[in-house]
Amino acid sequence: MGRMGGHDRGSGVSQRDVDRWLQAGLQRLVAPDLGVDGAAGPRTRAAIKEFQRRVHEFVPAAPKLAVDGVAGPATIAALEAATGTRRPGHDPAPAPTAALVDEGDEQAAEADADEPAAPAAAVATPVAGGRDSYAERRVRVRIYGKLPASSPLLVAVPAAGAGPRRLHRLAAEALAVMSRAVQRDLGLELKLASAWRPHRWQSREQYEAVLVQRFGSVAEGKRWLAFDSPHETGLAIDIGVGGLTPSRASVAFQREQPLHRWLVAHAYEFGFHPYKTEPWHWEFPMSLEAHRTGVVGPGDLGPPDDDLSFGTDDEDALEDIDLEEDPGEPLTQD
């Protein structure tokens, strides 16, 4: 999700409050099955797109909205007019700033085109937007299954370094929206060190032997190296810019980088959630039906509840480049 009007720290209004207001309005107008839980995800984005497509049914005088699933200023204003309510923390006369101009709301951006952009330093170190903004919602291979290399659901995304990178279509769309926000706020082009990749182990025995060799035990190795990786679902990303890279050696450094702090505060707004052990790695949970079809239907159920828990006994920990991985080659024992 794009930022939905921002986080009003002065009034105590959280992003979750704003998301609940947004979902309530969308539920009333275009998505009667949409939950009002303050956890914006693929179903909320689909409802925003539907509202953007049909905006003139509700607000005939509204400007044409970009149908991108982003709740930027123009979309928020139209929803306020359509519902007769105000976004929590609404300022009746907000001063336009670069931090609140949403790339998806083209007319709002054009209206502010002559205004100087806010310096990146002003938005480079945000704080978390709410209690649930930095929460793991794991993507598990045993639940989603694996996408084969030939899947038409895999589409190209920007790569850091050599070689192509691909993601599930819906994750790629959300990544593109988040990338525009990162570019706007930090002046940084978001690129991936790794995205989808195939299963790499020849057997369970080979996998456990490598864990013992490199980490001293199977239990410790599972924290860093997977048998079934979330990347095989097409819903996991490893970021490779802004000081973030798949490397255990620099975890503490990475957590202090402006890009990581931005992601902690805002990635959930776009549907991405962390694996907290690895600051470079983020996941995009969705319903099983959306994962299978690449379409978020009006009755979409959202991510499975099983995605909410996490423990080191799970077999979907992640890899890093210190382990000599190659996205196209099985990792073999030395």
C-alpha atoms as a printed R data frame, in Angstrom:
    type eleno elety resid chain resno       x       y       z
1   ATOM     1    CA   MET     A     1   0.000   0.000   0.000
2   ATOM     2    CA   GLY     A     2   1.063   3.559  -0.451
3   ATOM     3    CA   ARG     A     3   0.980   5.798   2.549
4   ATOM     4    CA   MET     A     4  -2.625   6.546   3.323
5   ATOM     5    CA   GLY     A     5  -2.379  10.155   4.313
6   ATOM     6    CA   GLY     A     6   0.608   9.630   6.593
7   ATOM     7    CA   HIS     A     7   0.938   9.100  10.318
8   ATOM     8    CA   ASP     A     8  -0.244  11.979  12.483
9   ATOM     9    CA   ARG     A     9   2.222  11.748  15.346
10  ATOM    10    CA   GLY     A    10   1.003  14.976  16.946
11  ATOM    11    CA   SER     A    11  -2.616  13.812  17.311
12  ATOM    12    CA   GLY     A    12  -1.762  10.248  18.278
13  ATOM    13    CA   VAL     A    13  -3.458   8.873  15.172
14  ATOM    14    CA   SER     A    14  -1.723   5.729  13.939
15  ATOM    15    CA   GLN     A    15  -1.506   4.350  10.431
16  ATOM    16    CA   ARG     A    16  -3.669   1.468  11.634
17  ATOM    17    CA   ASP     A    17  -6.409   3.991  12.528
18  ATOM    18    CA   VAL     A    18  -6.172   5.444   9.026
19  ATOM    19    CA   ASP     A    19  -6.251   1.982   7.469
20  ATOM    20    CA   ARG     A    20  -9.387   1.068   9.431
21  ATOM    21    CA   TRP     A    21 -11.090   4.237   8.227
22  ATOM    22    CA   LEU     A    22 -10.052   3.486   4.662
23  ATOM    23    CA   GLN     A    23 -11.290  -0.111   4.841
24  ATOM    24    CA   ALA     A    24 -14.612   0.956   6.371
25  ATOM    25    CA   GLY     A    25 -15.230   3.376   3.521
26  ATOM    26    CA   LEU     A    26 -14.245   0.851   0.874
27  ATOM    27    CA   GLN     A    27 -16.408  -1.799   2.498
28  ATOM    28    CA   ARG     A    28 -19.406   0.529   2.368
29  ATOM    29    CA   LEU     A    29 -18.860   1.614  -1.245
30  ATOM    30    CA   VAL     A    30 -17.234  -1.147  -3.286
31  ATOM    31    CA   ALA     A    31 -16.142  -4.156  -1.195
32  ATOM    32    CA   PRO     A    32 -18.808  -5.442   1.219
33  ATOM    33    CA   ASP     A    33 -16.665  -8.474   2.101
34  ATOM    34    CA   LEU     A    34 -13.576  -6.421   3.008
35  ATOM    35    CA   GLY     A    35 -12.474  -6.798   6.625
36  ATOM    36    CA   VAL     A    36 -11.993  -3.696   8.764
37  ATOM    37    CA   ASP     A    37  -8.949  -4.713  10.782
38  ATOM    38    CA   GLY     A    38  -6.385  -2.025  10.049
39  ATOM    39    CA   ALA     A    39  -4.080  -4.547   8.376
40  ATOM    40    CA   ALA     A    40  -3.958  -3.336   4.780
41  ATOM    41    CA   GLY     A    41  -2.956  -5.991   2.261
42  ATOM    42    CA   PRO     A    42  -3.867  -7.324  -1.197
43  ATOM    43    CA   ARG     A    43  -7.647  -7.245  -0.565
44  ATOM    44    CA   THR     A    44  -7.474  -3.605   0.502
45  ATOM    45    CA   ARG     A    45  -5.376  -2.725  -2.543
46  ATOM    46    CA   ALA     A    46  -7.913  -4.450  -4.804
47  ATOM    47    CA   ALA     A    47 -10.738  -2.476  -3.175
48  ATOM    48    CA   ILE     A    48  -8.823   0.793  -3.644
49  ATOM    49    CA   LYS     A    49  -8.429  -0.005  -7.343
50  ATOM    50    CA   GLU     A    50 -12.144  -0.682  -7.627
51  ATOM    51    CA   PHE     A    51 -12.955   2.638  -5.964
52  ATOM    52    CA   GLN     A    52 -10.464   4.438  -8.215
53  ATOM    53    CA   ARG     A    53 -12.079   2.901 -11.313
54  ATOM    54    CA   ARG     A    54 -15.592   3.870 -10.170
55  ATOM    55    CA   VAL     A    55 -14.843   7.145  -8.419
56  ATOM    56    CA   HIS     A    56 -17.220   9.169 -10.619
57  ATOM    57    CA   GLU     A    57 -20.148   7.020  -9.477
58  ATOM    58    CA   PHE     A    58 -19.632   8.417  -5.991
59  ATOM    59    CA   VAL     A    59 -18.025  11.819  -6.623
60  ATOM    60    CA   PRO     A    60 -18.966  13.055 -10.126
61  ATOM    61    CA   ALA     A    61 -16.736  16.122  -9.856
62  ATOM    62    CA   ALA     A    62 -13.670  14.219  -8.674
63  ATOM    63    CA   PRO     A    63 -10.531  14.249 -10.836
64  ATOM    64    CA   LYS     A    64  -9.665  11.049 -12.682
65  ATOM    65    CA   LEU     A    65  -7.639   8.782 -10.415
66  ATOM    66    CA   ALA     A    66  -4.802   6.484 -11.406
67  ATOM    67    CA   VAL     A    67  -5.992   2.908 -10.884
68  ATOM    68    CA   ASP     A    68  -2.955   1.677  -8.959
69  ATOM    69    CA   GLY     A    69  -4.246   0.582  -5.554
70  ATOM    70    CA   VAL     A    70  -2.407   3.419  -3.804
71  ATOM    71    CA   ALA     A    71  -4.325   5.601  -1.349
72  ATOM    72    CA   GLY     A    72  -2.592   8.895  -2.042
73  ATOM    73    CA   PRO     A    73  -3.927  12.409  -1.394
74  ATOM    74    CA   ALA     A    74  -6.344  12.566  -4.334
75  ATOM    75    CA   THR     A    75  -7.764   9.117  -3.563
76  ATOM    76    CA   ILE     A    76  -8.133  10.001   0.129
77  ATOM    77    CA   ALA     A    77  -9.907  13.269  -0.777
78  ATOM    78    CA   ALA     A    78 -12.316  11.418  -3.070
79  ATOM    79    CA   LEU     A    79 -13.060   8.814  -0.392
80  ATOM    80    CA   GLU     A    80 -13.724  11.557   2.146
81  ATOM    81    CA   ALA     A    81 -16.177  13.166  -0.257
82  ATOM    82    CA   ALA     A    82 -17.846   9.856  -1.122
83  ATOM    83    CA   THR     A    83 -18.345   8.781   2.499
84  ATOM    84    CA   GLY     A    84 -18.938  12.157   4.113
85  ATOM    85    CA   THR     A    85 -16.253  11.327   6.676
86  ATOM    86    CA   ARG     A    86 -12.752  12.570   7.350
87  ATOM    87    CA   ARG     A    87  -9.567  10.578   7.469
88  ATOM    88    CA   PRO     A    88  -8.337  10.283  11.088
89  ATOM    89    CA   GLY     A    89  -5.952  13.135  11.780
90  ATOM    90    CA   HIS     A    90  -7.303  15.022   8.742
91  ATOM    91    CA   ASP     A    91  -5.917  18.510   8.361
92  ATOM    92    CA   PRO     A    92  -8.572  20.602   6.566
93  ATOM    93    CA   ALA     A    93  -5.868  22.700   4.904
94  ATOM    94    CA   PRO     A    94  -2.723  20.599   4.568
95  ATOM    95    CA   ALA     A    95   0.377  22.110   3.120
96  ATOM    96    CA   PRO     A    96   1.525  19.973   0.177
97  ATOM    97    CA   THR     A    97   4.865  18.277   0.717
98  ATOM    98    CA   ALA     A    98   6.861  15.795  -1.265
99  ATOM    99    CA   ALA     A    99   6.473  13.250   1.529
100 ATOM   100    CA   LEU     A   100   2.694  13.164   1.073
101 ATOM   101    CA   VAL     A   101   2.468  13.363  -2.717
102 ATOM   102    CA   ASP     A   102   1.736   9.856  -3.946
103 ATOM   103    CA   GLU     A   103   3.122   8.781  -7.297
104 ATOM   104    CA   GLY     A   104  -0.162   7.044  -8.017
105 ATOM   105    CA   ASP     A   105  -2.202  10.248  -7.769
106 ATOM   106    CA   GLU     A   106  -1.005  11.880 -10.942
107 ATOM   107    CA   GLN     A   107  -3.095  15.025 -10.752
108 ATOM   108    CA   ALA     A   108  -2.022  15.772  -7.194
109 ATOM   109    CA   ALA     A   109   1.586  15.349  -8.211
110 ATOM   110    CA   GLU     A   110   1.126  17.637 -11.212
111 ATOM   111    CA   ALA     A   111  -0.434  20.316  -9.034
112 ATOM   112    CA   ASP     A   112   2.673  20.307  -6.834
113 ATOM   113    CA   ALA     A   113   5.129  20.029  -9.718
114 ATOM   114    CA   ASP     A   114   6.464  23.562  -9.223
115 ATOM   115    CA   GLU     A   115   7.119  23.048  -5.529
116 ATOM   116    CA   PRO     A   116  10.683  22.103  -4.536
117 ATOM   117    CA   ALA     A   117  11.045  18.529  -3.341
118 ATOM   118    CA   ALA     A   118  11.719  17.924   0.334
119 ATOM   119    CA   PRO     A   119  15.342  16.926   0.966
120 ATOM   120    CA   ALA     A   120  15.911  13.225   1.478
121 ATOM   121    CA   ALA     A   121  17.317  13.845   4.953
122 ATOM   122    CA   ALA     A   122  13.904  15.019   6.118
123 ATOM   123    CA   VAL     A   123  12.399  11.579   5.569
124 ATOM   124    CA   ALA     A   124  15.386   9.280   5.753
125 ATOM   125    CA   THR     A   125  14.911   8.130   9.352
126 ATOM   126    CA   PRO     A   126  11.205   7.451  10.002
127 ATOM   127    CA   VAL     A   127   9.836   5.605  13.008
128 ATOM   128    CA   ALA     A   128   7.474   2.651  12.866
129 ATOM   129    CA   GLY     A   129   3.947   3.609  11.866
130 ATOM   130    CA   GLY     A   130   2.101   1.520  14.456
131 ATOM   131    CA   ARG     A   131   2.184  -1.445  16.789
132 ATOM   132    CA   ASP     A   132   1.822  -3.989  13.973
133 ATOM   133    CA   SER     A   133   3.841  -2.190  11.305
134 ATOM   134    CA   TYR     A   134   6.987  -4.298  11.775
135 ATOM   135    CA   ALA     A   135   5.517  -7.771  12.209
136 ATOM   136    CA   GLU     A   136   6.490 -11.095  10.674
137 ATOM   137    CA   ARG     A   137   3.861 -12.753   8.471
138 ATOM   138    CA   ARG     A   138   5.837 -15.666   7.116
139 ATOM   139    CA   VAL     A   139   5.466 -17.168   3.650
140 ATOM   140    CA   ARG     A   140   5.830 -20.922   4.083
141 ATOM   141    CA   VAL     A   141   6.643 -23.316   1.266
142 ATOM   142    CA   ARG     A   142   4.662 -26.102   2.909
143 ATOM   143    CA   ILE     A   143   1.539 -23.905   2.670
144 ATOM   144    CA   TYR     A   144   2.003 -22.069  -0.631
145 ATOM   145    CA   GLY     A   145   3.957 -24.616  -2.610
146 ATOM   146    CA   LYS     A   146   6.728 -23.857  -5.103
147 ATOM   147    CA   LEU     A   147   6.518 -22.001  -8.391
148 ATOM   148    CA   PRO     A   148   8.351 -23.735 -11.245
149 ATOM   149    CA   ALA     A   149  10.774 -21.771 -13.397
150 ATOM   150    CA   SER     A   150   8.277 -21.952 -16.271
151 ATOM   151    CA   SER     A   151   5.407 -20.357 -14.301
152 ATOM   152    CA   PRO     A   152   3.724 -17.483 -16.197
153 ATOM   153    CA   LEU     A   153   3.131 -15.863 -12.794
154 ATOM   154    CA   LEU     A   154   6.841 -15.017 -12.497
155 ATOM   155    CA   VAL     A   155   7.707 -11.582 -13.912
156 ATOM   156    CA   ALA     A   156  10.962  -9.630 -14.103
157 ATOM   157    CA   VAL     A   157  11.899  -7.120 -11.391
158 ATOM   158    CA   PRO     A   158  14.913  -4.761 -11.078
159 ATOM   159    CA   ALA     A   159  18.097  -6.632 -10.179
160 ATOM   160    CA   ALA     A   160  21.137  -5.573  -8.163
161 ATOM   161    CA   GLY     A   161  24.111  -7.163  -9.859
162 ATOM   162    CA   ALA     A   162  24.231  -9.617 -12.722
163 ATOM   163    CA   GLY     A   163  21.428 -11.946 -13.692
164 ATOM   164    CA   PRO     A   164  17.651 -11.556 -13.963
165 ATOM   165    CA   ARG     A   165  15.336 -11.510 -10.956
166 ATOM   166    CA   ARG     A   166  11.683 -12.616 -11.003
167 ATOM   167    CA   LEU     A   167   8.769 -12.406  -8.563
168 ATOM   168    CA   HIS     A   168   5.167 -13.517  -8.431
169 ATOM   169    CA   ARG     A   169   3.133 -11.011 -10.438
170 ATOM   170    CA   LEU     A   170   1.242  -9.566  -7.453
171 ATOM   171    CA   ALA     A   171   4.401  -9.197  -5.372
172 ATOM   172    CA   ALA     A   172   6.115  -7.502  -8.324
173 ATOM   173    CA   GLU     A   173   3.246  -5.014  -8.659
174 ATOM   174    CA   ALA     A   174   3.447  -4.143  -4.963
175 ATOM   175    CA   LEU     A   175   7.236  -3.876  -5.176
176 ATOM   176    CA   ALA     A   176   6.914  -1.372  -8.025
177 ATOM   177    CA   VAL     A   177   4.610   0.832  -5.943
178 ATOM   178    CA   MET     A   178   6.906   0.598  -2.915
179 ATOM   179    CA   SER     A   179   9.907   1.355  -5.122
180 ATOM   180    CA   ARG     A   180   8.335   4.638  -6.212
181 ATOM   181    CA   ALA     A   181   7.853   5.603  -2.569
182 ATOM   182    CA   VAL     A   182  11.475   4.730  -1.759
183 ATOM   183    CA   GLN     A   183  12.651   6.781  -4.734
184 ATOM   184    CA   ARG     A   184  10.511   9.707  -3.613
185 ATOM   185    CA   ASP     A   185  11.571   9.614   0.029
186 ATOM   186    CA   LEU     A   186  15.202   8.476  -0.151
187 ATOM   187    CA   GLY     A   187  16.220   9.148  -3.746
188 ATOM   188    CA   LEU     A   188  17.155   5.477  -4.065
189 ATOM   189    CA   GLU     A   189  16.334   2.978  -6.787
190 ATOM   190    CA   LEU     A   190  15.131  -0.228  -5.154
191 ATOM   191    CA   LYS     A   191  16.810  -3.330  -6.641
192 ATOM   192    CA   LEU     A   192  16.896  -6.953  -5.561
193 ATOM   193    CA   ALA     A   193  19.864  -9.185  -4.874
194 ATOM   194    CA   SER     A   194  17.551 -12.203  -4.971
195 ATOM   195    CA   ALA     A   195  13.889 -12.976  -5.604
196 ATOM   196    CA   TRP     A   196  12.413 -16.269  -6.858
197 ATOM   197    CA   ARG     A   197  14.865 -19.110  -7.063
198 ATOM   198    CA   PRO     A   198  14.562 -22.882  -7.517
199 ATOM   199    CA   HIS     A   199  14.978 -25.613  -4.949
200 ATOM   200    CA   ARG     A   200  18.666 -26.344  -4.593
201 ATOM   201    CA   TRP     A   201  19.141 -29.415  -2.397
202 ATOM   202    CA   GLN     A   202  19.623 -32.887  -3.793
203 ATOM   203    CA   SER     A   203  18.563 -34.610  -0.541
204 ATOM   204    CA   ARG     A   204  17.783 -33.951   3.116
205 ATOM   205    CA   GLU     A   205  21.010 -35.702   4.072
206 ATOM   206    CA   GLN     A   206  23.096 -33.397   1.890
207 ATOM   207    CA   TYR     A   207  21.338 -30.365   3.360
208 ATOM   208    CA   GLU     A   208  21.965 -31.367   6.992
209 ATOM   209    CA   ALA     A   209  25.599 -32.264   6.304
210 ATOM   210    CA   VAL     A   210  26.209 -28.755   4.947
211 ATOM   211    CA   LEU     A   211  24.519 -27.198   8.005
212 ATOM   212    CA   VAL     A   212  26.784 -29.116  10.387
213 ATOM   213    CA   GLN     A   213  29.856 -28.289   8.337
214 ATOM   214    CA   ARG     A   214  29.200 -24.544   8.101
215 ATOM   215    CA   PHE     A   215  27.330 -23.760  11.312
216 ATOM   216    CA   GLY     A   216  28.265 -26.501  13.755
217 ATOM   217    CA   SER     A   217  24.739 -27.914  14.113
218 ATOM   218    CA   VAL     A   218  21.526 -28.448  12.194
219 ATOM   219    CA   ALA     A   219  19.560 -26.241  14.630
220 ATOM   220    CA   GLU     A   220  21.851 -23.221  14.169
221 ATOM   221    CA   GLY     A   221  22.130 -23.748  10.425
222 ATOM   222    CA   LYS     A   222  18.349 -23.652   9.968
223 ATOM   223    CA   ARG     A   223  18.348 -20.033  11.105
224 ATOM   224    CA   TRP     A   224  20.328 -19.068   8.015
225 ATOM   225    CA   LEU     A   225  20.051 -21.722   5.352
226 ATOM   226    CA   ALA     A   226  16.790 -23.304   4.209
227 ATOM   227    CA   PHE     A   227  15.842 -26.682   2.859
228 ATOM   228    CA   ASP     A   228  12.641 -25.206   1.407
229 ATOM   229    CA   SER     A   229  13.228 -21.480   0.950
230 ATOM   230    CA   PRO     A   230  10.393 -18.899   0.862
231 ATOM   231    CA   HIS     A   231  12.063 -17.644  -2.303
232 ATOM   232    CA   GLU     A   232  10.708 -20.726  -4.071
233 ATOM   233    CA   THR     A   233   7.169 -19.295  -3.709
234 ATOM   234    CA   GLY     A   234   8.016 -16.130  -5.647
235 ATOM   235    CA   LEU     A   235   6.882 -14.059  -2.635
236 ATOM   236    CA   ALA     A   236  10.227 -13.286  -0.965
237 ATOM   237    CA   ILE     A   237  12.810 -10.630  -1.764
238 ATOM   238    CA   ASP     A   238  16.395  -9.922  -0.759
239 ATOM   239    CA   ILE     A   239  17.228  -6.242  -1.208
240 ATOM   240    CA   GLY     A   240  20.634  -5.389  -2.660
241 ATOM   241    CA   VAL     A   241  20.917  -1.583  -2.416
242 ATOM   242    CA   GLY     A   242  21.008   1.156   0.215
243 ATOM   243    CA   GLY     A   243  23.506  -0.694   2.396
244 ATOM   244    CA   LEU     A   244  21.318  -3.830   2.453
245 ATOM   245    CA   THR     A   245  22.699  -7.076   1.077
246 ATOM   246    CA   PRO     A   246  22.274 -10.783   1.889
247 ATOM   247    CA   SER     A   247  25.228 -11.057   4.273
248 ATOM   248    CA   ARG     A   248  25.258 -12.200   7.899
249 ATOM   249    CA   ALA     A   249  28.537 -10.373   8.468
250 ATOM   250    CA   SER     A   250  26.926  -6.920   8.382
251 ATOM   251    CA   VAL     A   251  23.525  -7.435  10.030
252 ATOM   252    CA   ALA     A   252  24.056  -4.788  12.733
253 ATOM   253    CA   PHE     A   253  25.256  -2.247  10.162
254 ATOM   254    CA   GLN     A   254  22.310  -2.953   7.863
255 ATOM   255    CA   ARG     A   255  19.761  -2.370  10.607
256 ATOM   256    CA   GLU     A   256  21.013   1.207  11.008
257 ATOM   257    CA   GLN     A   257  20.728   2.123   7.323
258 ATOM   258    CA   PRO     A   258  18.084   4.697   6.276
259 ATOM   259    CA   LEU     A   259  16.552   2.241   3.814
260 ATOM   260    CA   HIS     A   260  16.069  -0.418   6.494
261 ATOM   261    CA   ARG     A   261  14.582   2.127   8.894
262 ATOM   262    CA   TRP     A   262  12.235   3.264   6.132
263 ATOM   263    CA   LEU     A   263  11.176  -0.323   5.487
264 ATOM   264    CA   VAL     A   264  10.568  -0.927   9.192
265 ATOM   265    CA   ALA     A   265   8.232   2.069   9.211
266 ATOM   266    CA   HIS     A   266   6.518   1.656   5.844
267 ATOM   267    CA   ALA     A   267   7.002  -1.707   4.105
268 ATOM   268    CA   TYR     A   268   3.840  -3.141   5.691
269 ATOM   269    CA   GLU     A   269   1.827  -0.385   3.995
270 ATOM   270    CA   PHE     A   270   2.720  -2.051   0.692
271 ATOM   271    CA   GLY     A   271   2.061  -5.600   1.934
272 ATOM   272    CA   PHE     A   272   5.687  -6.546   2.718
273 ATOM   273    CA   HIS     A   273   6.677  -8.048   6.065
274 ATOM   274    CA   PRO     A   274  10.112  -8.799   7.551
275 ATOM   275    CA   TYR     A   275  12.086 -11.815   8.535
276 ATOM   276    CA   LYS     A   276  13.661 -10.044  11.490
277 ATOM   277    CA   THR     A   277  16.812 -12.164  11.595
278 ATOM   278    CA   GLU     A   278  17.812 -10.789   8.178
279 ATOM   279    CA   PRO     A   279  17.281  -7.055   7.537
280 ATOM   280    CA   TRP     A   280  17.615  -7.481   3.780
281 ATOM   281    CA   HIS     A   281  14.804 -10.049   3.485
282 ATOM   282    CA   TRP     A   282  11.070  -9.205   3.155
283 ATOM   283    CA   GLU     A   283   8.039 -11.309   2.257
284 ATOM   284    CA   PHE     A   284   4.696 -10.604   0.581
285 ATOM   285    CA   PRO     A   285   1.967 -12.892   2.012
286 ATOM   286    CA   MET     A   286  -1.314 -13.317   0.119
287 ATOM   287    CA   SER     A   287  -4.190 -15.749  -0.125
288 ATOM   288    CA   LEU     A   288  -3.531 -19.172  -1.598
289 ATOM   289    CA   GLU     A   289  -6.010 -18.416  -4.386
290 ATOM   290    CA   ALA     A   290  -4.223 -15.175  -5.290
291 ATOM   291    CA   HIS     A   291  -0.905 -17.006  -5.281
292 ATOM   292    CA   ARG     A   292  -2.323 -19.700  -7.568
293 ATOM   293    CA   THR     A   293  -4.090 -17.390 -10.050
294 ATOM   294    CA   GLY     A   294  -2.286 -14.053  -9.832
295 ATOM   295    CA   VAL     A   295  -5.642 -12.331  -9.241
296 ATOM   296    CA   VAL     A   296  -7.059 -10.834  -6.032
297 ATOM   297    CA   GLY     A   297 -10.801 -11.485  -6.267
298 ATOM   298    CA   PRO     A   298 -13.516  -9.470  -4.470
299 ATOM   299    CA   GLY     A   299 -13.999 -12.241  -1.891
300 ATOM   300    CA   ASP     A   300 -10.292 -12.830  -1.325
301 ATOM   301    CA   LEU     A   301  -9.619 -14.333   2.112
302 ATOM   302    CA   GLY     A   302  -6.170 -12.849   2.620
303 ATOM   303    CA   PRO     A   303  -3.080 -14.715   3.846
304 ATOM   304    CA   PRO     A   304  -3.557 -18.036   5.663
305 ATOM   305    CA   ASP     A   305  -3.529 -17.731   9.445
306 ATOM   306    CA   ASP     A   306  -0.652 -20.211   9.588
307 ATOM   307    CA   ASP     A   307   1.609 -17.498   8.164
308 ATOM   308    CA   LEU     A   308   1.437 -15.519  11.397
309 ATOM   309    CA   SER     A   309   3.639 -17.678  13.603
310 ATOM   310    CA   PHE     A   310   7.389 -18.096  13.513
311 ATOM   311    CA   GLY     A   311  10.013 -20.254  15.130
312 ATOM   312    CA   THR     A   312  13.511 -21.499  14.433
313 ATOM   313    CA   ASP     A   313  12.178 -25.055  14.110
314 ATOM   314    CA   ASP     A   314  10.487 -24.065  10.852
315 ATOM   315    CA   GLU     A   315  12.215 -25.126   7.675
316 ATOM   316    CA   ASP     A   316  11.969 -21.849   5.827
317 ATOM   317    CA   ALA     A   317  14.900 -19.857   7.145
318 ATOM   318    CA   LEU     A   318  16.862 -18.046   4.488
319 ATOM   319    CA   GLU     A   319  20.158 -18.050   2.638
320 ATOM   320    CA   ASP     A   320  22.789 -15.368   2.185
321 ATOM   321    CA   ILE     A   321  25.589 -14.632  -0.262
322 ATOM   322    CA   ASP     A   322  28.232 -15.578   2.306
323 ATOM   323    CA   LEU     A   323  27.113 -19.157   1.684
324 ATOM   324    CA   GLU     A   324  28.272 -19.095  -1.948
325 ATOM   325    CA   GLU     A   325  24.761 -19.463  -3.275
326 ATOM   326    CA   ASP     A   326  23.935 -19.074  -6.924
327 ATOM   327    CA   PRO     A   327  20.241 -18.591  -7.823
328 ATOM   328    CA   GLY     A   328  20.435 -21.025 -10.701
329 ATOM   329    CA   GLU     A   329  22.631 -23.771  -9.229
330 ATOM   330    CA   PRO     A   330  21.942 -26.342  -6.458
331 ATOM   331    CA   LEU     A   331  24.230 -25.720  -3.466
332 ATOM   332    CA   THR     A   332  26.432 -28.781  -3.020
333 ATOM   333    CA   GLN     A   333  28.547 -29.965  -0.160
334 ATOM   334    CA   ASP     A   334  32.199 -28.862  -0.237
